[in-house]
Amino acid sequence: MQLFLRFNLILLLLFCTLAVASDLRIEVTQGLDRPVRIAVVPFERKGWGRLPEKVSDVVNSDLQLSGRFVTTPVEGMLSRPHRSKEVLYRDWRLLKVEYLVIGSLTIRGNEIRVEYELHNVFEQSRELSETVVADRNELRDLGHHISDRVFEKLTGMSGAFSTRIMYVTALGSIKDRTYRLNIADSDGFRVETVLETSEPILSPSWAPDGSRIAYVSFEKDSKPAIYLHDLSKKTRRIITNFQGLNGAPSFSPDGQKLALVLSKSGNPDIWTYDLNTRRMAQITRHYGIDTEPSWFPDGRSLIFTSNRGGSPQIYKVDLYDLKIQRLTFEGDYNAGASVLADGSAMVMVHRRNDVYHISLLDLRRGRLSVLTKTSLDESPSIAPNGSMVIYATEDDGQGILAAVSIDGGVRFKLPSSEGEVREPAWSPRKRTIINSILD
Amino acid sequence: MGTLRKLGWLTVGLMSILLASCASNEPVGGDEDASAASDISTEAPEQVKKTVEPSVRGSKLVIPSESGFGEEMLQGRFFFDFDQAIVKRAGHDELNKHAAAMKQNPSLRSRLEGHADQRGTREYNLALGERRANSVRAYLVAQGVSSSQIEVISYGEEKPYATGSTEMSWSYNRRVEIVYR
């Protein structure tokens, strides 16, 4: 056992250092009908030293790939201002640019300081200005931070550029597979492999503070076990490995508990596991399948998938009185649901005309809308700003990730450079490492 | 569609015949068995039956055929309808043979691996695969097999038998496999 743990630790350490550039790339398949026209002028550079990334390129690509903006190519720019007094609004009006991002970057040893501004071309006004400081290995973080601020200013929604996506890849033939649990920036860059094994990995889930993850791995004796993995300490432990299913771990909103599925009693039921006391409580008790628990934002109840009514449907269980209520009535296959942060709606897998789509169910009005145009969709995961849903689907016989905005207006594909990609889990809002200096 | 599926079954049939013939070219058990087999012509059929007990080859069960001559390798693969865990009547004959062999030889240990097709969610499919394996176990136990001889595990949609998003591949993937150790 000791040896097994130590070996795993070494493996983990090994893979954490193998950071790859990008194995997902974003393709916008449907943008807004009238996207905002924005120009990101390459930032002025002051100081010595080579930098691996251009911060303004990161901002440009973030905004373009959000599907809500159209960016102006650098070659087409009539002038390249870096500060307010250099801006000639007329140049940008000619190009029909509505907003302008300008700035300068100063290198001081390991410290990078960026001063940037957002201008409204038609009103000829400065909408935003900020000075941010970061380490030189945090250039992409700097870029994502600026994108978040610009996005929030112009759309009213908080951005999700400073977040990460966890996902599982499967490489090789079905007889000889390698599974990896990867974490990448939401734009597909900076991939880290957290785990690599020849047995399936499923249901990765984030703790609310983003420091820990839980997942199901079959690596030990080819049987499922739930692991709790500390990303900063690079250690992990087995939470459950009972006879039968050990599945679908999901962190409570306060990060103190996991909801999970065990079939040790003979059939799959929902349990909770207290991460501090290590005590378990059985929440559902039914001879049917109960699986895929997910927490309501208030932590008082869970939703889960059950076939107790004959076909898989979504139910809600109150954790105090264990009362169960059915939430879905439309269609004969509803599964894998999760609730939006404001509790107003949930996303889930919904079958319509034999096609599996990601759908949104408004929990107040009971209205169901199909969000995706793809088929064989599964594993929807909501961005922390509530604006996007990432999910797994199939494209040309290959498992890929795709995303859709919660209003269905923007759609993406995230094809992979190698292997099947599945089981996406959008991280909570990333702890900010950027020091903002308010002017 | 119907003919396609029939063609599919035919392929499976052919494959299993091929597999069986490949496997029977391999040496059987220890040397004693081989020498016993060479004496077949001079011995009584009952004694042949006695020497050839159900055995495990690869992870499959090999049983003496009913005629007393030759043997049969059981495929140990049982198929299910969508979102269903009911053992189909078509599989009963073969399951009865597994049950008889496990009763006859209590040292036989098997693992029932439950699987699902790719449609729907992975965790639901894991649960479904387990239900399917459990219903095969229930059938075997009802035939008198000791439940201590049987282990159940579900792989859901993680280990497909056939690739491709077609009705035919899916029908092969909704299965339980009996794996002997």
Interface residues (C-beta under 8 A of the other chain):
Chain A: I174 P200 L202 S203 F218 S222 K223 P224 G244 L245 G247 A248 V261 S263 N267 P268 I289 T291 E292 T305 N307 S311 P312 Y333 A335 G336 V349 R351 Y356 L376 E378 S379 E394 G397 R422 E423
Chain B: D83 Q118 R119 G120 T121 R122 E123 Y124 L126 A127 L128 E130 R131 N134 V152 I153 S154 Y155 G156 E158 K159 P160 T163 G164 S165
